[in-house]
Amino acid sequence: MALPWSHPSIHPTVRAVVDAYLARVDAEAPGLVEGLYLTGSVALGDFRAGASDIDFVAVTAKRPAGATVDALRRAHALLRARHRRPFFDGPYVTWGDLAADPLLAAPGPHAHGGRFNASTASERHPVTWHTITDHGVTVRGPQPPGVPVHTDRTALRAWVRDNLDSYWASWRRRAARPLSRTGLASLGPFGPVWAVLGVSRLHHTLATGGVISKTAAGEYARGRFDPRWHAIIDEALRIRRGGTARGSYRSPLRRRRDTLAFVDHVLDDACRTE
């Protein structure tokens, strides 16, 4: 169930960043952004100040080009100058893009990690479209189901399976090299949060057709998988929730080992999940 933008549970930081974005984009490109939908942790009720980004999908009548792209670049630069974190991340798409298969959407402007890219295909995939339909927070524009958004649970599951087989299998291979950039990064607290909760979210979507948050994915994994995995799942949830108490892992090497073993298990189980 989507939350209305007026709902009191929307975090004040989210409101401040979104209001600042709209003020800047409307000043730089009046009338361009006709729809604005929040996805990600905000829409899924799992926004964590200091840890979460703000994910959006902005909708325009026509694909931005030329001077319009320059105006968007200025708007995001001005926003970042005032609000460096959380990042305000998302794609610019057309109403026609939303009504069609997202994998057929042409590349377009996209903001990620504080950087603006004039043309990329990032976040134009079924998880984003389904999140808008099922959970998206409407800031501007018609509220789903008043706006046609293409959804297809079969295509969603197919995309998730491919993401597990490609991105996550590749991540697992890189992380297994201890001195690689990914291997070193996975020693930190970000490792289990990203990997354990990331693959659990996708497993849930594969099994149920629904999209859930990182925290909900950890709770799902606890109930779905054998208790031998509870320690690493609980560690990921502890970090995600901002726990200050020391966790059960004293060794980051052991934590990484269990993280990678859990990812292996989920990838293997996903192969047998319909």
C-alpha positions, 0 to 999 in steps of 0.5 A: 500500500503506497503512502500519500506524500502528506503522510506524517511518517515521511521523514523530514529529511526526505521532505526537505530534499524533495522540496529543494529539488522541485524548487530548483528543477521548476526554476531551471526547467519550468513545467518539465517535471510533470510527475514525481514518484518516490521509490526505494526505501522511502516507498517501502517504509525503510528509510534510514537517515544517514544510511538511505538514499532517496530514490525517485522516478521523474516523468516528463512529456518528452525525453529531455534533450539539449538545453533541457538536459543542461537545465537538469544538470544545473538543478541537480548541481544546485541541489547537491550544493545544499544537500550533499546527502542523502543522494537524490537518485533516479531516472527521467522517463516519459509517460510512454516509457511508464506505460510500456515494458521498462526494458524497452525504454530508451536511455535518458537522464539519470542522477546517481550518487550525486552525479548527473548522467545525460544518458543511461539505462539505469533503473529502467527495469521491472522492479522500479515499475512495480514499486511505483505501482505497488508502493510508490509515493506520489509527490507530483502527478496522478496517483497509481492506478490513475497513471498507466504503469506497465507491470508483468509479474512473469517479466519481473521474475525473469528480470530478477532471475537474470540479475541473480545469475549475472550481477550477483554471481559476478559480485560473488566471484569478485568478492571471493578475491580477498585483495580485490576492491570488492573483496576489501569492501565486503570486509566492512559493515556495508558488505553483509547489508548489501549482499545478504539483504540484497540477494534476499530481496530478490529471492523474495520477489522470485518466490512471491512476485512482490517487492520488499525493503532491505529490512523486510528481506532480512526478516523474510530470509530468517523465516525462509532459510535454515537457522544456520544462516541466522547469525549473518542475517541478524548481523546484516539486520543489526547494521541496517537498523543502525544498531550501536551494540557490538554484533556477534562477529568479532572477525571481519574475515569470518563475517565476510566468509559467512556473507559469501557462503550465504550468497552462494546458498541463496543463488543456489536455492534461487535456481530451484525456486519457481 
